[in-house]
């Protein structure tokens, strides 16, 4: 799968994400992270919570569930997850997004040996 992201983003450090079918590049700020994500396969994200998150969909589709209500977001949509709000998602193959986390350590950089 060819990345939708340009070389300067693909040259960022990869984020260490628990799913094998996700490629993510992390831009680290002092107190926040911006993560550029691409999903190669359908992925179920179990319910979890963290600091606030703002996401914009670049490609594909995600079913986002909060308080038992499913919201479907597609290319061009954006959504906000408040700090501590439990949520889950079904991310579909081909999904790509830019995610701002109001948390400096949401993802660690992948160790490359």
ABEGO torsion letter per residue (X at the ends): XBBABBAAAAABBBBBBABAABBBBBBBBAABBBBBBBBABBBBBBBBBBBBBBBBBABEBBBBBBGGBBBBBBBGBBBBBBBGBBBBBBBBBGBBBBBBBBBAAABBBBBBX
